[in-house]
Amino acid sequence: HFSGASGLFSFLLDGEPERFCDALELFLLGVSWGGFESLALPSSVLPEVARGKGVRLDLPRNLVRLSVGLEDPEDLWEDLQRGFAALD
């Protein structure tokens, strides 16, 4: 059950997170979570980002982190569907 609101969340895929993220057109690849644009990041990139800050992460290989921005929700939904379709 989801309660409250947040534009930042992660989920696990049944497939390659890099393939999912590469198929996205509106979600940009990025690590900044304070802007207005939607961003996606596969888990394979997160340990490299954290290592530069002296943090060690042990994350599932199939994790994707999303930060949902201010784009039209229907456009973002279509973009996510494009990512999911790339996993088939």
Phi and psi restraints in degrees (range 20) as a CNS / XPLOR table:
assign (resid 1 and name C) (resid 2 and name N)
       (resid 2 and name CA) (resid 2 and name C) 1.0 -101.8 20.0 2
assign (resid 2 and name N) (resid 2 and name CA)
       (resid 2 and name C) (resid 3 and name N) 1.0 126.1 20.0 2
assign (resid 2 and name C) (resid 3 and name N)
       (resid 3 and name CA) (resid 3 and name C) 1.0 -131.7 20.0 2
assign (resid 3 and name N) (resid 3 and name CA)
       (resid 3 and name C) (resid 4 and name N) 1.0 155.4 20.0 2
assign (resid 3 and name C) (resid 4 and name N)
       (resid 4 and name CA) (resid 4 and name C) 1.0 83.2 20.0 2
assign (resid 4 and name N) (resid 4 and name CA)
       (resid 4 and name C) (resid 5 and name N) 1.0 -164.9 20.0 2
assign (resid 4 and name C) (resid 5 and name N)
       (resid 5 and name CA) (resid 5 and name C) 1.0 -147.8 20.0 2
assign (resid 5 and name N) (resid 5 and name CA)
       (resid 5 and name C) (resid 6 and name N) 1.0 143.6 20.0 2
assign (resid 5 and name C) (resid 6 and name N)
       (resid 6 and name CA) (resid 6 and name C) 1.0 -163.4 20.0 2
assign (resid 6 and name N) (resid 6 and name CA)
       (resid 6 and name C) (resid 7 and name N) 1.0 147.6 20.0 2
assign (resid 6 and name C) (resid 7 and name N)
       (resid 7 and name CA) (resid 7 and name C) 1.0 -99.6 20.0 2
assign (resid 7 and name N) (resid 7 and name CA)
       (resid 7 and name C) (resid 8 and name N) 1.0 5.6 20.0 2
assign (resid 7 and name C) (resid 8 and name N)
       (resid 8 and name CA) (resid 8 and name C) 1.0 -118.9 20.0 2
assign (resid 8 and name N) (resid 8 and name CA)
       (resid 8 and name C) (resid 9 and name N) 1.0 121.1 20.0 2
assign (resid 8 and name C) (resid 9 and name N)
       (resid 9 and name CA) (resid 9 and name C) 1.0 -158.3 20.0 2
assign (resid 9 and name N) (resid 9 and name CA)
       (resid 9 and name C) (resid 10 and name N) 1.0 166.8 20.0 2
assign (resid 9 and name C) (resid 10 and name N)
       (resid 10 and name CA) (resid 10 and name C) 1.0 -128.2 20.0 2
assign (resid 10 and name N) (resid 10 and name CA)
       (resid 10 and name C) (resid 11 and name N) 1.0 156.9 20.0 2
assign (resid 10 and name C) (resid 11 and name N)
       (resid 11 and name CA) (resid 11 and name C) 1.0 -151.4 20.0 2
assign (resid 11 and name N) (resid 11 and name CA)
       (resid 11 and name C) (resid 12 and name N) 1.0 160.6 20.0 2
assign (resid 11 and name C) (resid 12 and name N)
       (resid 12 and name CA) (resid 12 and name C) 1.0 -100.9 20.0 2
assign (resid 12 and name N) (resid 12 and name CA)
       (resid 12 and name C) (resid 13 and name N) 1.0 138.8 20.0 2
assign (resid 12 and name C) (resid 13 and name N)
       (resid 13 and name CA) (resid 13 and name C) 1.0 -105.4 20.0 2
assign (resid 13 and name N) (resid 13 and name CA)
       (resid 13 and name C) (resid 14 and name N) 1.0 153.5 20.0 2
assign (resid 13 and name C) (resid 14 and name N)
       (resid 14 and name CA) (resid 14 and name C) 1.0 -94.2 20.0 2
assign (resid 14 and name N) (resid 14 and name CA)
       (resid 14 and name C) (resid 15 and name N) 1.0 69.8 20.0 2
assign (resid 14 and name C) (resid 15 and name N)
       (resid 15 and name CA) (resid 15 and name C) 1.0 161.7 20.0 2
assign (resid 15 and name N) (resid 15 and name CA)
       (resid 15 and name C) (resid 16 and name N) 1.0 -173.4 20.0 2
assign (resid 15 and name C) (resid 16 and name N)
       (resid 16 and name CA) (resid 16 and name C) 1.0 -80.5 20.0 2
assign (resid 16 and name N) (resid 16 and name CA)
       (resid 16 and name C) (resid 17 and name N) 1.0 119.8 20.0 2
assign (resid 16 and name C) (resid 17 and name N)
       (resid 17 and name CA) (resid 17 and name C) 1.0 -64.4 20.0 2
assign (resid 17 and name N) (resid 17 and name CA)
       (resid 17 and name C) (resid 18 and name N) 1.0 -30.1 20.0 2
assign (resid 17 and name C) (resid 18 and name N)
       (resid 18 and name CA) (resid 18 and name C) 1.0 -65.3 20.0 2
assign (resid 18 and name N) (resid 18 and name CA)
       (resid 18 and name C) (resid 19 and name N) 1.0 -40.7 20.0 2
assign (resid 18 and name C) (resid 19 and name N)
       (resid 19 and name CA) (resid 19 and name C) 1.0 -64.3 20.0 2
assign (resid 19 and name N) (resid 19 and name CA)
       (resid 19 and name C) (resid 20 and name N) 1.0 -43.2 20.0 2
assign (resid 19 and name C) (resid 20 and name N)
       (resid 20 and name CA) (resid 20 and name C) 1.0 -58.8 20.0 2
assign (resid 20 and name N) (resid 20 and name CA)
       (resid 20 and name C) (resid 21 and name N) 1.0 -51.2 20.0 2
assign (resid 20 and name C) (resid 21 and name N)
       (resid 21 and name CA) (resid 21 and name C) 1.0 -66.9 20.0 2
assign (resid 21 and name N) (resid 21 and name CA)
       (resid 21 and name C) (resid 22 and name N) 1.0 -36.4 20.0 2
assign (resid 21 and name C) (resid 22 and name N)
       (resid 22 and name CA) (resid 22 and name C) 1.0 -64.1 20.0 2
assign (resid 22 and name N) (resid 22 and name CA)
       (resid 22 and name C) (resid 23 and name N) 1.0 -28.6 20.0 2
assign (resid 22 and name C) (resid 23 and name N)
       (resid 23 and name CA) (resid 23 and name C) 1.0 -79.9 20.0 2
assign (resid 23 and name N) (resid 23 and name CA)
       (resid 23 and name C) (resid 24 and name N) 1.0 -15.4 20.0 2
assign (resid 23 and name C) (resid 24 and name N)
       (resid 24 and name CA) (resid 24 and name C) 1.0 -72.3 20.0 2
assign (resid 24 and name N) (resid 24 and name CA)
       (resid 24 and name C) (resid 25 and name N) 1.0 143.2 20.0 2
assign (resid 24 and name C) (resid 25 and name N)
       (resid 25 and name CA) (resid 25 and name C) 1.0 -112.7 20.0 2
assign (resid 25 and name N) (resid 25 and name CA)
       (resid 25 and name C) (resid 26 and name N) 1.0 -36.8 20.0 2
assign (resid 25 and name C) (resid 26 and name N)
       (resid 26 and name CA) (resid 26 and name C) 1.0 -89.1 20.0 2
assign (resid 26 and name N) (resid 26 and name CA)
       (resid 26 and name C) (resid 27 and name N) 1.0 -41.0 20.0 2
assign (resid 26 and name C) (resid 27 and name N)
       (resid 27 and name CA) (resid 27 and name C) 1.0 -71.3 20.0 2
assign (resid 27 and name N) (resid 27 and name CA)
       (resid 27 and name C) (resid 28 and name N) 1.0 119.7 20.0 2
assign (resid 27 and name C) (resid 28 and name N)
       (resid 28 and name CA) (resid 28 and name C) 1.0 -86.0 20.0 2
assign (resid 28 and name N) (resid 28 and name CA)
       (resid 28 and name C) (resid 29 and name N) 1.0 155.7 20.0 2
assign (resid 28 and name C) (resid 29 and name N)
       (resid 29 and name CA) (resid 29 and name C) 1.0 -83.2 20.0 2
assign (resid 29 and name N) (resid 29 and name CA)
       (resid 29 and name C) (resid 30 and name N) 1.0 126.4 20.0 2
assign (resid 29 and name C) (resid 30 and name N)
       (resid 30 and name CA) (resid 30 and name C) 1.0 -174.4 20.0 2
assign (resid 30 and name N) (resid 30 and name CA)
       (resid 30 and name C) (resid 31 and name N) 1.0 166.2 20.0 2
assign (resid 30 and name C) (resid 31 and name N)
       (resid 31 and name CA) (resid 31 and name C) 1.0 -117.5 20.0 2
assign (resid 31 and name N) (resid 31 and name CA)
       (resid 31 and name C) (resid 32 and name N) 1.0 -0.6 20.0 2
assign (resid 31 and name C) (resid 32 and name N)
       (resid 32 and name CA) (resid 32 and name C) 1.0 -87.3 20.0 2
assign (resid 32 and name N) (resid 32 and name CA)
       (resid 32 and name C) (resid 33 and name N) 1.0 122.7 20.0 2
assign (resid 32 and name C) (resid 33 and name N)
       (resid 33 and name CA) (resid 33 and name C) 1.0 -108.0 20.0 2
assign (resid 33 and name N) (resid 33 and name CA)
       (resid 33 and name C) (resid 34 and name N) 1.0 21.4 20.0 2
assign (resid 33 and name C) (resid 34 and name N)
       (resid 34 and name CA) (resid 34 and name C) 1.0 -115.6 20.0 2
assign (resid 34 and name N) (resid 34 and name CA)
       (resid 34 and name C) (resid 35 and name N) 1.0 -1.1 20.0 2
assign (resid 34 and name C) (resid 35 and name N)
       (resid 35 and name CA) (resid 35 and name C) 1.0 -88.1 20.0 2
assign (resid 35 and name N) (resid 35 and name CA)
       (resid 35 and name C) (resid 36 and name N) 1.0 -175.1 20.0 2
assign (resid 35 and name C) (resid 36 and name N)
       (resid 36 and name CA) (resid 36 and name C) 1.0 -94.0 20.0 2
assign (resid 36 and name N) (resid 36 and name CA)
       (resid 36 and name C) (resid 37 and name N) 1.0 -13.5 20.0 2
assign (resid 36 and name C) (resid 37 and name N)
       (resid 37 and name CA) (resid 37 and name C) 1.0 -89.1 20.0 2
assign (resid 37 and name N) (resid 37 and name CA)
       (resid 37 and name C) (resid 38 and name N) 1.0 153.3 20.0 2
assign (resid 37 and name C) (resid 38 and name N)
       (resid 38 and name CA) (resid 38 and name C) 1.0 -79.1 20.0 2
assign (resid 38 and name N) (resid 38 and name CA)
       (resid 38 and name C) (resid 39 and name N) 1.0 137.1 20.0 2
assign (resid 38 and name C) (resid 39 and name N)
       (resid 39 and name CA) (resid 39 and name C) 1.0 -130.6 20.0 2
assign (resid 39 and name N) (resid 39 and name CA)
       (resid 39 and name C) (resid 40 and name N) 1.0 149.5 20.0 2
assign (resid 39 and name C) (resid 40 and name N)
       (resid 40 and name CA) (resid 40 and name C) 1.0 -131.4 20.0 2
assign (resid 40 and name N) (resid 40 and name CA)
       (resid 40 and name C) (resid 41 and name N) 1.0 148.3 20.0 2
assign (resid 40 and name C) (resid 41 and name N)
       (resid 41 and name CA) (resid 41 and name C) 1.0 -148.0 20.0 2
assign (resid 41 and name N) (resid 41 and name CA)
       (resid 41 and name C) (resid 42 and name N) 1.0 121.4 20.0 2
assign (resid 41 and name C) (resid 42 and name N)
       (resid 42 and name CA) (resid 42 and name C) 1.0 -74.7 20.0 2
assign (resid 42 and name N) (resid 42 and name CA)
       (resid 42 and name C) (resid 43 and name N) 1.0 151.5 20.0 2
assign (resid 42 and name C) (resid 43 and name N)
       (resid 43 and name CA) (resid 43 and name C) 1.0 -61.1 20.0 2
assign (resid 43 and name N) (resid 43 and name CA)
       (resid 43 and name C) (resid 44 and name N) 1.0 -23.9 20.0 2
assign (resid 43 and name C) (resid 44 and name N)
       (resid 44 and name CA) (resid 44 and name C) 1.0 -64.4 20.0 2
assign (resid 44 and name N) (resid 44 and name CA)
       (resid 44 and name C) (resid 45 and name N) 1.0 -22.6 20.0 2
assign (resid 44 and name C) (resid 45 and name N)
       (resid 45 and name CA) (resid 45 and name C) 1.0 -89.2 20.0 2
assign (resid 45 and name N) (resid 45 and name CA)
       (resid 45 and name C) (resid 46 and name N) 1.0 -30.1 20.0 2
assign (resid 45 and name C) (resid 46 and name N)
       (resid 46 and name CA) (resid 46 and name C) 1.0 -60.2 20.0 2
assign (resid 46 and name N) (resid 46 and name CA)
       (resid 46 and name C) (resid 47 and name N) 1.0 -42.9 20.0 2
assign (resid 46 and name C) (resid 47 and name N)
       (resid 47 and name CA) (resid 47 and name C) 1.0 -60.2 20.0 2
assign (resid 47 and name N) (resid 47 and name CA)
       (resid 47 and name C) (resid 48 and name N) 1.0 -35.2 20.0 2
assign (resid 47 and name C) (resid 48 and name N)
       (resid 48 and name CA) (resid 48 and name C) 1.0 -64.8 20.0 2
assign (resid 48 and name N) (resid 48 and name CA)
       (resid 48 and name C) (resid 49 and name N) 1.0 -41.9 20.0 2
assign (resid 48 and name C) (resid 49 and name N)
       (resid 49 and name CA) (resid 49 and name C) 1.0 -63.7 20.0 2
assign (resid 49 and name N) (resid 49 and name CA)
       (resid 49 and name C) (resid 50 and name N) 1.0 -46.5 20.0 2
assign (resid 49 and name C) (resid 50 and name N)
       (resid 50 and name CA) (resid 50 and name C) 1.0 -66.6 20.0 2
assign (resid 50 and name N) (resid 50 and name CA)
       (resid 50 and name C) (resid 51 and name N) 1.0 -38.6 20.0 2
assign (resid 50 and name C) (resid 51 and name N)
       (resid 51 and name CA) (resid 51 and name C) 1.0 -60.1 20.0 2
assign (resid 51 and name N) (resid 51 and name CA)
       (resid 51 and name C) (resid 52 and name N) 1.0 -36.4 20.0 2
assign (resid 51 and name C) (resid 52 and name N)
       (resid 52 and name CA) (resid 52 and name C) 1.0 -64.7 20.0 2
assign (resid 52 and name N) (resid 52 and name CA)
       (resid 52 and name C) (resid 53 and name N) 1.0 -19.3 20.0 2
assign (resid 52 and name C) (resid 53 and name N)
       (resid 53 and name CA) (resid 53 and name C) 1.0 -104.3 20.0 2
assign (resid 53 and name N) (resid 53 and name CA)
       (resid 53 and name C) (resid 54 and name N) 1.0 7.6 20.0 2
assign (resid 53 and name C) (resid 54 and name N)
       (resid 54 and name CA) (resid 54 and name C) 1.0 79.6 20.0 2
assign (resid 54 and name N) (resid 54 and name CA)
       (resid 54 and name C) (resid 55 and name N) 1.0 19.4 20.0 2
assign (resid 54 and name C) (resid 55 and name N)
       (resid 55 and name CA) (resid 55 and name C) 1.0 -111.4 20.0 2
assign (resid 55 and name N) (resid 55 and name CA)
       (resid 55 and name C) (resid 56 and name N) 1.0 139.5 20.0 2
assign (resid 55 and name C) (resid 56 and name N)
       (resid 56 and name CA) (resid 56 and name C) 1.0 -107.2 20.0 2
assign (resid 56 and name N) (resid 56 and name CA)
       (resid 56 and name C) (resid 57 and name N) 1.0 126.6 20.0 2
assign (resid 56 and name C) (resid 57 and name N)
       (resid 57 and name CA) (resid 57 and name C) 1.0 -115.9 20.0 2
assign (resid 57 and name N) (resid 57 and name CA)
       (resid 57 and name C) (resid 58 and name N) 1.0 139.6 20.0 2
assign (resid 57 and name C) (resid 58 and name N)
       (resid 58 and name CA) (resid 58 and name C) 1.0 -121.5 20.0 2
assign (resid 58 and name N) (resid 58 and name CA)
       (resid 58 and name C) (resid 59 and name N) 1.0 95.4 20.0 2
assign (resid 58 and name C) (resid 59 and name N)
       (resid 59 and name CA) (resid 59 and name C) 1.0 -112.7 20.0 2
assign (resid 59 and name N) (resid 59 and name CA)
       (resid 59 and name C) (resid 60 and name N) 1.0 152.7 20.0 2
assign (resid 59 and name C) (resid 60 and name N)
       (resid 60 and name CA) (resid 60 and name C) 1.0 -60.1 20.0 2
assign (resid 60 and name N) (resid 60 and name CA)
       (resid 60 and name C) (resid 61 and name N) 1.0 141.4 20.0 2
assign (resid 60 and name C) (resid 61 and name N)
       (resid 61 and name CA) (resid 61 and name C) 1.0 -62.9 20.0 2
assign (resid 61 and name N) (resid 61 and name CA)
       (resid 61 and name C) (resid 62 and name N) 1.0 -25.6 20.0 2
assign (resid 61 and name C) (resid 62 and name N)
       (resid 62 and name CA) (resid 62 and name C) 1.0 -103.1 20.0 2
assign (resid 62 and name N) (resid 62 and name CA)
       (resid 62 and name C) (resid 63 and name N) 1.0 22.6 20.0 2
assign (resid 62 and name C) (resid 63 and name N)
       (resid 63 and name CA) (resid 63 and name C) 1.0 -89.3 20.0 2
assign (resid 63 and name N) (resid 63 and name CA)
       (resid 63 and name C) (resid 64 and name N) 1.0 140.1 20.0 2
assign (resid 63 and name C) (resid 64 and name N)
       (resid 64 and name CA) (resid 64 and name C) 1.0 -125.7 20.0 2
assign (resid 64 and name N) (resid 64 and name CA)
       (resid 64 and name C) (resid 65 and name N) 1.0 135.3 20.0 2
assign (resid 64 and name C) (resid 65 and name N)
       (resid 65 and name CA) (resid 65 and name C) 1.0 -108.5 20.0 2
assign (resid 65 and name N) (resid 65 and name CA)
       (resid 65 and name C) (resid 66 and name N) 1.0 129.8 20.0 2
assign (resid 65 and name C) (resid 66 and name N)
       (resid 66 and name CA) (resid 66 and name C) 1.0 -119.6 20.0 2
assign (resid 66 and name N) (resid 66 and name CA)
       (resid 66 and name C) (resid 67 and name N) 1.0 142.0 20.0 2
assign (resid 66 and name C) (resid 67 and name N)
       (resid 67 and name CA) (resid 67 and name C) 1.0 -121.3 20.0 2
assign (resid 67 and name N) (resid 67 and name CA)
       (resid 67 and name C) (resid 68 and name N) 1.0 113.0 20.0 2
assign (resid 67 and name C) (resid 68 and name N)
       (resid 68 and name CA) (resid 68 and name C) 1.0 -88.5 20.0 2
assign (resid 68 and name N) (resid 68 and name CA)
       (resid 68 and name C) (resid 69 and name N) 1.0 126.1 20.0 2
assign (resid 68 and name C) (resid 69 and name N)
       (resid 69 and name CA) (resid 69 and name C) 1.0 -98.1 20.0 2
assign (resid 69 and name N) (resid 69 and name CA)
       (resid 69 and name C) (resid 70 and name N) 1.0 -148.3 20.0 2
assign (resid 69 and name C) (resid 70 and name N)
       (resid 70 and name CA) (resid 70 and name C) 1.0 -101.9 20.0 2
assign (resid 70 and name N) (resid 70 and name CA)
       (resid 70 and name C) (resid 71 and name N) 1.0 10.1 20.0 2
assign (resid 70 and name C) (resid 71 and name N)
       (resid 71 and name CA) (resid 71 and name C) 1.0 -66.4 20.0 2
assign (resid 71 and name N) (resid 71 and name CA)
       (resid 71 and name C) (resid 72 and name N) 1.0 166.3 20.0 2
assign (resid 71 and name C) (resid 72 and name N)
       (resid 72 and name CA) (resid 72 and name C) 1.0 -59.3 20.0 2
assign (resid 72 and name N) (resid 72 and name CA)
       (resid 72 and name C) (resid 73 and name N) 1.0 128.7 20.0 2
assign (resid 72 and name C) (resid 73 and name N)
       (resid 73 and name CA) (resid 73 and name C) 1.0 -56.6 20.0 2
assign (resid 73 and name N) (resid 73 and name CA)
       (resid 73 and name C) (resid 74 and name N) 1.0 -38.0 20.0 2
assign (resid 73 and name C) (resid 74 and name N)
       (resid 74 and name CA) (resid 74 and name C) 1.0 -64.7 20.0 2
assign (resid 74 and name N) (resid 74 and name CA)
       (resid 74 and name C) (resid 75 and name N) 1.0 -39.5 20.0 2
assign (resid 74 and name C) (resid 75 and name N)
       (resid 75 and name CA) (resid 75 and name C) 1.0 -64.8 20.0 2
assign (resid 75 and name N) (resid 75 and name CA)
       (resid 75 and name C) (resid 76 and name N) 1.0 -41.1 20.0 2
assign (resid 75 and name C) (resid 76 and name N)
       (resid 76 and name CA) (resid 76 and name C) 1.0 -66.2 20.0 2
assign (resid 76 and name N) (resid 76 and name CA)
       (resid 76 and name C) (resid 77 and name N) 1.0 -40.9 20.0 2
assign (resid 76 and name C) (resid 77 and name N)
       (resid 77 and name CA) (resid 77 and name C) 1.0 -61.3 20.0 2
assign (resid 77 and name N) (resid 77 and name CA)
       (resid 77 and name C) (resid 78 and name N) 1.0 -43.9 20.0 2
assign (resid 77 and name C) (resid 78 and name N)
       (resid 78 and name CA) (resid 78 and name C) 1.0 -61.5 20.0 2
assign (resid 78 and name N) (resid 78 and name CA)
       (resid 78 and name C) (resid 79 and name N) 1.0 -38.7 20.0 2
assign (resid 78 and name C) (resid 79 and name N)
       (resid 79 and name CA) (resid 79 and name C) 1.0 -64.9 20.0 2
assign (resid 79 and name N) (resid 79 and name CA)
       (resid 79 and name C) (resid 80 and name N) 1.0 -43.2 20.0 2
assign (resid 79 and name C) (resid 80 and name N)
       (resid 80 and name CA) (resid 80 and name C) 1.0 -63.2 20.0 2
assign (resid 80 and name N) (resid 80 and name CA)
       (resid 80 and name C) (resid 81 and name N) 1.0 -39.9 20.0 2
assign (resid 80 and name C) (resid 81 and name N)
       (resid 81 and name CA) (resid 81 and name C) 1.0 -61.4 20.0 2
assign (resid 81 and name N) (resid 81 and name CA)
       (resid 81 and name C) (resid 82 and name N) 1.0 -37.3 20.0 2
assign (resid 81 and name C) (resid 82 and name N)
       (resid 82 and name CA) (resid 82 and name C) 1.0 -61.7 20.0 2
assign (resid 82 and name N) (resid 82 and name CA)
       (resid 82 and name C) (resid 83 and name N) 1.0 -42.5 20.0 2
assign (resid 82 and name C) (resid 83 and name N)
       (resid 83 and name CA) (resid 83 and name C) 1.0 -62.9 20.0 2
assign (resid 83 and name N) (resid 83 and name CA)
       (resid 83 and name C) (resid 84 and name N) 1.0 -45.3 20.0 2
assign (resid 83 and name C) (resid 84 and name N)
       (resid 84 and name CA) (resid 84 and name C) 1.0 -64.2 20.0 2
assign (resid 84 and name N) (resid 84 and name CA)
       (resid 84 and name C) (resid 85 and name N) 1.0 -38.1 20.0 2
assign (resid 84 and name C) (resid 85 and name N)
       (resid 85 and name CA) (resid 85 and name C) 1.0 -63.5 20.0 2
assign (resid 85 and name N) (resid 85 and name CA)
       (resid 85 and name C) (resid 86 and name N) 1.0 -31.3 20.0 2
assign (resid 85 and name C) (resid 86 and name N)
       (resid 86 and name CA) (resid 86 and name C) 1.0 -68.3 20.0 2
assign (resid 86 and name N) (resid 86 and name CA)
       (resid 86 and name C) (resid 87 and name N) 1.0 -15.5 20.0 2
assign (resid 86 and name C) (resid 87 and name N)
       (resid 87 and name CA) (resid 87 and name C) 1.0 -83.6 20.0 2
assign (resid 87 and name N) (resid 87 and name CA)
       (resid 87 and name C) (resid 88 and name N) 1.0 -15.5 20.0 2
